[in-house]
Amino acid sequence: MKISVTDKQGSGIMSQFAQAIGSTFNGRFLYIPESKGEGYITGFTWLDNNLRLLVRNYYLHEEILIERTNELAEGQDDIIFMLSGVFSNSAQKEKQVLPEQASVFICAHAVSSVLTMPSNTFFNSITIAVSRQYLRQAFGSIFHPVVVSIMEAREHFAYETGISPEIIKTASEILYVPVPESMESHYCKLKCEELLCNIFSLLMQREAVPTSGIHINDIKAIYAIKLHLQSHLDEPPNIATQAKTAGMSEPKLRKLFKQTFGKGVFEYYQSARMQEAARLLKEKRLAVSEVGYQLGFTNLSHFSRVFEQYMGTKPKKYSTL
């Protein structure tokens, strides 16, 4: 299903999405109809629309593509923080649906104009939309190049980072609000600000090197490379081929990829490879040899060393933890 919506001043998308799937709001909750899937969407708006929170906790039977046309108020300049895969749901395992990949994606509002919701995927995500004015007031004393570019850049940008244990804990506290209903809004605002603190803390761990603007077509090309890496974990990346496909030079690809993800292409590939190894060992209960060969290792001793480097323990021991 394809839905085209007009997002007026950053707050019109949910009502149009509800209308498209035949749902209605119950208080602050939008429940997914049984014919479409299961779960809900909810959220809050604070500070005259300068800070907004959207929680997605649902899955869909049918793939939905939302194309958004932005009609922001004059001077409105929002930054989007998309936290995917930040909490688990028992229905996810019961129904054998796929979880979102855990990550935080940060971009200007205009870059987030297309949202794909694949079928049979459980969306465990939080999206924060915040004005640059608010970010400057709250985090203006931070001078790390990545944080500064988020608050000040006039060109397009995109950054992605992983999910920390602190982010998972705070997200869970938003999902299961432990205060009376009359205090929910205030409590979630504090937790929303806590999430932003945790995200900036992760970004500040990156090498403090100057950043540059990135064309939206280059953002799409970089994410196509990321998807290729994730889909071919048994094949080492070929930078020359990837650069040619993306229509950019190898130095440019390396620079933009590291700027976006905080890791070089091979480092990102190896990290994703070990995360998948950990999942196969823990969730699928596969043997160490089977996991190693499935991920393209021909030498199991080498696989064991790389796994220990990234996960802190050898694969055989990890599978029994």
PAFI-546861 format. One record per residue (C-alpha): residue number from 0; residue in one letter; x, y, z. Coordinates in nm, 2 decimals. Each point is the difference from the previous one (the first is absolute). Layout:
BEGIN
  num  residu       u       v       w
  NUM       A       X       Y       Z
...
end
This chain:
BEGIN
  num  residu       u       v       w
    0       M    0.00    0.00    0.00
    1       K    0.13    0.35   -0.09
    2       I   -0.12    0.29    0.21
    3       S    0.08    0.36   -0.10
    4       V   -0.05    0.25    0.29
    5       T    0.06    0.37    0.05
    6       D    0.18    0.06    0.33
    7       K   -0.11    0.35    0.11
    8       Q    0.23    0.16    0.25
    9       G    0.13   -0.34    0.09
   10       S   -0.32   -0.14    0.16
   11       G   -0.23   -0.11   -0.28
   12       I    0.13   -0.34   -0.09
   13       M   -0.18   -0.21    0.27
   14       S   -0.35    0.10   -0.07
   15       Q    0.04   -0.06   -0.37
   16       F    0.17   -0.34    0.06
   17       A   -0.29   -0.09    0.23
   18       Q   -0.26    0.09   -0.27
   19       A    0.19   -0.21   -0.26
   20       I    0.01   -0.32    0.21
   21       G   -0.36    0.04    0.13
   22       S    0.10    0.08    0.36
   23       T   -0.10    0.26    0.26
   24       F    0.16    0.15    0.31
   25       N   -0.08   -0.11    0.35
   26       G    0.14    0.27    0.21
   27       R    0.36    0.03   -0.09
   28       F    0.01   -0.35   -0.15
   29       L   -0.05   -0.10   -0.37
   30       Y   -0.07   -0.37    0.00
   31       I    0.07   -0.21   -0.31
   32       P   -0.32   -0.18   -0.13
   33       E    0.02   -0.38    0.02
   34       S   -0.04   -0.02   -0.38
   35       K    0.32    0.21   -0.04
   36       G    0.21   -0.14    0.28
   37       E    0.04    0.05    0.37
   38       G    0.13    0.26    0.25
   39       Y   -0.02    0.37    0.03
   40       I    0.16    0.34   -0.06
   41       T    0.00    0.28    0.27
   42       G    0.18    0.32    0.07
   43       F    0.02    0.34    0.16
   44       T    0.07    0.36   -0.11
   45       W    0.16    0.26    0.23
   46       L    0.14    0.36    0.00
   47       D   -0.22    0.13   -0.28
   48       N    0.09   -0.28   -0.24
   49       N    0.37    0.04    0.06
   50       L    0.03   -0.35    0.14
   51       R   -0.20   -0.30   -0.11
   52       L    0.01   -0.37    0.08
   53       L   -0.15   -0.28   -0.20
   54       V    0.00   -0.36    0.13
   55       R   -0.06   -0.28   -0.26
   56       N   -0.07   -0.35    0.15
   57       Y   -0.17   -0.21   -0.26
   58       Y    0.03   -0.22   -0.31
   59       L   -0.19    0.00   -0.33
   60       H   -0.12   -0.28   -0.23
   61       E    0.06    0.22   -0.30
   62       E    0.30    0.21   -0.10
   63       I   -0.08    0.37    0.02
   64       L    0.20    0.28   -0.17
   65       I   -0.07    0.35    0.13
   66       E    0.11    0.29   -0.22
   67       R   -0.02    0.32    0.20
   68       T   -0.02    0.35   -0.14
   69       N    0.13    0.25    0.27
   70       E   -0.18    0.32    0.06
   71       L    0.19    0.14    0.29
   72       A   -0.08    0.34    0.15
   73       E    0.23    0.29   -0.09
   74       G    0.32   -0.03    0.20
   75       Q   -0.08   -0.36    0.11
   76       D    0.32   -0.21   -0.03
   77       D   -0.04   -0.33    0.17
   78       I    0.26   -0.28    0.05
   79       I   -0.13   -0.36    0.00
   80       F    0.14   -0.27    0.23
   81       M   -0.13   -0.34   -0.10
   82       L    0.08   -0.27    0.26
   83       S   -0.08   -0.34   -0.15
   84       G   -0.01   -0.33    0.18
   85       V    0.02    0.15    0.34
   86       F   -0.24   -0.23    0.19
   87       S   -0.12   -0.35   -0.04
   88       N   -0.35   -0.14   -0.01
   89       S   -0.12   -0.36    0.09
   90       A   -0.23    0.00   -0.31
   91       Q    0.31    0.04   -0.21
   92       K    0.12   -0.35    0.09
   93       E   -0.35   -0.16    0.02
   94       K   -0.08    0.11   -0.36
   95       Q    0.35   -0.06   -0.14
   96       V    0.02    0.35   -0.15
   97       L    0.33    0.18   -0.06
   98       P    0.13    0.27    0.24
   99       E    0.13    0.33   -0.12
  100       Q    0.37    0.04   -0.01
  101       A    0.11    0.19    0.31
  102       S    0.14    0.34   -0.09
  103       V   -0.04    0.38    0.04
  104       F   -0.04    0.19   -0.33
  105       I    0.04    0.38    0.02
  106       C   -0.09    0.24   -0.28
  107       A   -0.17    0.33   -0.09
  108       H   -0.37   -0.02   -0.04
  109       A    0.01    0.02   -0.38
  110       V    0.22   -0.31   -0.03
  111       S   -0.26   -0.22    0.18
  112       S   -0.26    0.05   -0.27
  113       V   -0.04   -0.37   -0.09
  114       L   -0.08   -0.26    0.27
  115       T   -0.02   -0.37   -0.10
  116       M   -0.18   -0.24    0.23
  117       P    0.06   -0.36   -0.13
  118       S   -0.26   -0.27    0.07
  119       N    0.06   -0.25    0.28
  120       T    0.25    0.23    0.18
  121       F   -0.06    0.11    0.36
  122       F    0.06    0.37    0.04
  123       N    0.15    0.07    0.34
  124       S    0.10    0.35   -0.05
  125       I    0.00    0.35    0.14
  126       T    0.02    0.31   -0.21
  127       I    0.09    0.34    0.14
  128       A   -0.06    0.32   -0.20
  129       V    0.17    0.30    0.15
  130       S    0.06    0.36   -0.11
  131       R    0.36    0.12   -0.05
  132       Q   -0.09    0.29    0.24
  133       Y   -0.08   -0.25    0.27
  134       L    0.32   -0.20   -0.07
  135       R    0.21    0.31    0.02
  136       Q   -0.15    0.10    0.33
  137       A    0.05   -0.35    0.15
  138       F    0.33   -0.11   -0.16
  139       G    0.16    0.32   -0.13
  140       S    0.30   -0.04    0.23
  141       I    0.11   -0.31   -0.18
  142       F    0.27    0.07   -0.26
  143       H    0.05   -0.35   -0.15
  144       P   -0.01    0.04   -0.39
  145       V   -0.28   -0.25   -0.04
  146       V   -0.22    0.15    0.26
  147       V    0.07    0.35   -0.13
  148       S   -0.09   -0.10   -0.35
  149       I   -0.34   -0.14    0.12
  150       M   -0.08    0.33    0.16
  151       E    0.14    0.24   -0.26
  152       A    0.04   -0.17   -0.34
  153       R   -0.19    0.17   -0.28
  154       E    0.05   -0.29   -0.24
  155       H   -0.14   -0.36    0.01
  156       F    0.17   -0.24    0.24
  157       A   -0.05   -0.35    0.13
  158       Y    0.15   -0.18    0.30
  159       E   -0.06   -0.34    0.13
  160       T    0.12   -0.15    0.33
  161       G   -0.07   -0.32    0.20
  162       I   -0.22   -0.05    0.30
  163       S    0.15    0.02    0.35
  164       P   -0.13   -0.19    0.30
  165       E   -0.10    0.34    0.15
  166       I   -0.22    0.08   -0.31
  167       I   -0.17   -0.34    0.02
  168       K   -0.07    0.06    0.37
  169       T   -0.15    0.35   -0.05
  170       A   -0.20   -0.12   -0.30
  171       S   -0.16   -0.27    0.21
  172       E   -0.09    0.26    0.26
  173       I   -0.19    0.19   -0.27
  174       L   -0.17   -0.31   -0.13
  175       Y   -0.12   -0.11    0.35
  176       V   -0.06    0.34    0.17
  177       P    0.02   -0.06    0.38
  178       V   -0.19    0.31    0.12
  179       P   -0.36    0.10    0.02
  180       E   -0.17    0.11   -0.32
  181       S   -0.01    0.37    0.11
  182       M    0.39   -0.01    0.01
  183       E    0.06   -0.19   -0.32
  184       S    0.07    0.30   -0.22
  185       H    0.25    0.15    0.24
  186       Y    0.17   -0.33    0.07
  187       C    0.04   -0.08   -0.37
  188       K    0.14    0.34   -0.08
  189       L    0.28   -0.05    0.26
  190       K    0.07   -0.35   -0.15
  191       C    0.00    0.15   -0.35
  192       E    0.27    0.25    0.11
  193       E    0.19   -0.29    0.16
  194       L    0.00   -0.18   -0.33
  195       L    0.14    0.30   -0.18
  196       C    0.28    0.02    0.27
  197       N    0.08   -0.37   -0.05
  198       I    0.01    0.04   -0.38
  199       F    0.23    0.30    0.01
  200       S    0.22   -0.18    0.25
  201       L    0.05   -0.28   -0.26
  202       L    0.07    0.24   -0.28
  203       M    0.27    0.18    0.21
  204       Q    0.19   -0.33    0.01
  205       R    0.08    0.04   -0.37
  206       E    0.32    0.15   -0.12
  207       A   -0.03    0.38    0.01
  208       V    0.07    0.07   -0.36
  209       P   -0.18    0.27   -0.22
  210       T   -0.32   -0.11   -0.17
  211       S   -0.15    0.11   -0.33
  212       G   -0.34    0.02   -0.15
  213       I   -0.13   -0.29   -0.21
  214       H   -0.23    0.00   -0.30
  215       I   -0.32   -0.20    0.05
  216       N    0.09   -0.22   -0.30
  217       D    0.33   -0.08    0.17
  218       I   -0.19   -0.09    0.32
  219       K   -0.21   -0.24   -0.20
  220       A    0.31   -0.15   -0.16
  221       I    0.18   -0.04    0.34
  222       Y   -0.30   -0.18    0.14
  223       A   -0.03   -0.22   -0.30
  224       I    0.36   -0.11    0.07
  225       K   -0.09   -0.06    0.37
  226       L   -0.29   -0.22   -0.11
  227       H    0.23   -0.19   -0.24
  228       L    0.25   -0.06    0.28
  229       Q   -0.27   -0.13    0.23
  230       S   -0.14   -0.23   -0.27
  231       H    0.33   -0.15   -0.09
  232       L    0.17   -0.06    0.33
  233       D    0.19   -0.30   -0.15
  234       E    0.17    0.22   -0.26
  235       P    0.27    0.25    0.09
  236       P   -0.09    0.35   -0.14
  237       N    0.15    0.10   -0.33
  238       I    0.05    0.38    0.04
  239       A    0.08    0.06   -0.37
  240       T   -0.32   -0.18   -0.12
  241       Q   -0.21    0.18    0.26
  242       A    0.14    0.34   -0.09
  243       K   -0.06   -0.06   -0.37
  244       T   -0.36   -0.11    0.07
  245       A   -0.05    0.30    0.22
  246       G    0.14    0.24   -0.26
  247       M    0.27    0.14    0.22
  248       S    0.37   -0.03    0.05
  249       E    0.14   -0.24    0.26
  250       P    0.14    0.27    0.22
  251       K   -0.34    0.18    0.00
  252       L   -0.18   -0.33    0.08
  253       R    0.24   -0.07    0.29
  254       K   -0.04    0.35    0.14
  255       L   -0.38    0.02   -0.02
  256       F   -0.05   -0.35    0.13
  257       K    0.22    0.06    0.31
  258       Q   -0.16    0.34    0.05
  259       T   -0.34   -0.15    0.00
  260       F    0.06   -0.32    0.20
  261       G    0.31    0.09    0.20
  262       K    0.17   -0.31   -0.14
  263       G    0.19   -0.08   -0.32
  264       V   -0.17   -0.23   -0.25
  265       F    0.19   -0.32    0.10
  266       E   -0.03    0.08    0.37
  267       Y   -0.37    0.04   -0.04
  268       Y   -0.02   -0.32   -0.19
  269       Q    0.20   -0.19    0.25
  270       S   -0.21    0.14    0.29
  271       A   -0.33   -0.09   -0.17
  272       R    0.14   -0.35   -0.07
  273       M    0.08   -0.06    0.36
  274       Q   -0.34    0.13    0.11
  275       E   -0.16   -0.25   -0.23
  276       A    0.23   -0.28    0.13
  277       A   -0.11    0.09    0.35
  278       R   -0.37   -0.02   -0.10
  279       L    0.05   -0.34   -0.17
  280       L    0.18   -0.14    0.30
  281       K   -0.25    0.13    0.25
  282       E   -0.34    0.00   -0.17
  283       K    0.04   -0.28   -0.26
  284       R    0.23   -0.21    0.22
  285       L    0.22   -0.09   -0.30
  286       A    0.34   -0.16    0.06
  287       V    0.31    0.22   -0.01
  288       S    0.13   -0.17   -0.31
  289       E   -0.33    0.04   -0.18
  290       V   -0.02    0.37    0.08
  291       G    0.36    0.06   -0.11
  292       Y   -0.04   -0.17   -0.33
  293       Q   -0.34    0.17   -0.06
  294       L    0.17    0.34    0.04
  295       G    0.28   -0.08   -0.24
  296       F    0.28   -0.10    0.23
  297       T    0.21   -0.29   -0.12
  298       N    0.22    0.00    0.31
  299       L   -0.19   -0.05    0.32
  300       S    0.29    0.11    0.21
  301       H   -0.01    0.33   -0.18
  302       F   -0.37    0.02    0.05
  303       S    0.04   -0.06    0.37
  304       R    0.27    0.28    0.03
  305       V   -0.21    0.25   -0.19
  306       F   -0.32   -0.08    0.20
  307       E    0.19    0.04    0.33
  308       Q    0.14    0.33   -0.12
  309       Y   -0.35    0.14   -0.06
  310       M   -0.21   -0.18    0.26
  311       G    0.25   -0.04    0.29
  312       T   -0.01   -0.37    0.02
  313       K    0.05   -0.31   -0.22
  314       P   -0.30   -0.12   -0.20
  315       K   -0.03   -0.33    0.18
  316       K   -0.01    0.16    0.34
  317       Y   -0.24    0.27   -0.13
  318       S   -0.25   -0.26   -0.11
  319       T   -0.03   -0.13    0.35
  320       L   -0.03    0.33    0.18
end
